[in-house]
C-alpha cells in the first residue's frame, strides 16, 4: 500500500496537468475529479519524504530521543517503564519510543530500565523478531523472547523501586494500558512487582513534549502542505457560491489529502456564519455546519483541518469570505474582527508566553490585556507535535480556570510545539450588529522570546468570488 501510494504521488506531482471542463460538478466528482480539473495536485507535497526516507530519518531521531529518557526517568522517579502495544490496538507512545514501523505481534512489550551506573537498559519483547529492533533494543534476531518469563527475569534482576505504566493519566496517551495487558504484566511479574506499579503520565508527557532541533524543518514542511490544502479548499477552485455544499468541500479536502500522500488524524470540519439567521453553537463554540449547507455570497467560511506526516500531526484553522456581486473585499467590520484576532495572537505569543511560565499564567496575562483593549476573546490553545492533541502545557480557559493545579501548573518547555487556537467576537455593523467570530489555529514553536509561527499567519480573509464574477 505504501509503495503504491508514493508511486501514485510521484506520477501526480510530475505528470498531471489541470484540464478545465464544463461537466457538472456531480459528473466530475463521479469520475474522481474536481469542478476545475481532474485529480488535484498538491505542489508543496513534492518536498515531502518518501515512506522509506521518513522511516530512516525518524530512526536517526530515535537515537537522540532515547538519550533523553534516563534523565527524565530519574526526574520523575521511574525505575522501569513498560509500554505495551496490542495488535490493532496501538499504544500512541510506541511510534515515539520504538522504530516507526508496524507492530502486529499480538502483544509487543518495550521496557526501559534505569540500571544505575550501567545507564539505561532497553528491551523489546515482541511477537516477531525484527532486525531493526535490535539496533535500538536488546532484542533477538532469531526466536522471540518468552514474554512472561522475560518480564519476570527483568524484575528479579533489576528490582526497580517503581514501575511506570500507561495508567492513571488524564489523556489517551497516558492511560492506554488495557485491562488484559495489565493483568498479563501483573501475573508475569508477581505481586511484589505489582506493589510498585505507578502512573508514568508525567514521564510520558515530558518525553512527548520534548522536541529536538532536527524535527523542526520537517514539521514546517507538514504545515506548508496543510496550509496549501486549506487555502485551495477555501477558494474558487473548489467553491462555486450557490452551488457548492459544505459536504463538497469536505470531500475535496479528503481528495487533496490523497493527492498529497498524507492522511488526517480527525475529520475536517467547516463552519459557516452569515448575516441572516442565528449562529448555531455547540459546547460554547460556533457549531460545525451540516454537510447539506450551500455556501452563499456573503458567507464567512471556516475550516478546521490537519494532516499526519513523519509521526507528527498538524492542526490548522483559516477563514474565507464569499464576495457578493460587486464586492472586491470583505466588509470593514469583518476585517476589524480579523485584526482583533491577530491582536489576541500577538498578546499570547509575543508578550505573555515564555519558557518556564505556566499555561495558566500565560492565559491570565493574555486575557487581562484583552480586557484592557476591550476585545471579546477566547483562548483554547493546546500542545501538538507527536499528536494533534498533544501532551504538555495548555493555554486554555478550560484548564487555567480549573482548581486542578496540576494542569494549570504545567510549564512551557523551550522548543515545544503548540496549536495557537483562539477566537474573538465582534458585532459587525454590516450585519446589523450581529456578532461574528473569527477563529484561528496555527502551529507554533516556543523560543526564548515567545512563540513563532511555522508559516505566516492569516491577516486577510481568503476571498471567494461570486458565481457571477467567475463567468
MOFEN-V636067 format. One line per field, one symbol per residue. burial: b if it has 24 or more other C-alpha atoms within 12 Angstrom, else e. Layout:
burial->???
This chain:
burial->eeeeebeebbebbeeeeeeeeeeebeeebeeebbbbbbbbbbbbbbbbbbbeebbeebbebbeebbebbbebbbebbbbbbbbbbbeeebbbbbbbbbbbbbbeeebbbbbbbbbeeeebbbbbbbbbbbeebeebbbbeeeebbebbebbbebbeebbbbbbbbbbebebebbbbbbeebbebbbebbbeebbebbbbbbbbbbbbbbbbbeebbebbbbbbbbbbbbbbbbbbbbbbbbbbbbbbbbbbbbbbbbbbbbbbbeeebbbbbbbbeeeeeeeeebbebbeeebbbbbbbbbbbbbbbbbbbbbbbbbbbbbbbbeeeeebbebbbbbbbbbbbbbbbbbbbbbbbbbbbbbbbbbbbeebeeeebbbbbbbbbbbbbbbbbbbbbbbebbeeeeeebbbbbbbbbbbbbbbbbbbbbbeebeeebbbbbbbbbbbbeeebbbbbbebbebbbbbbbeeeee
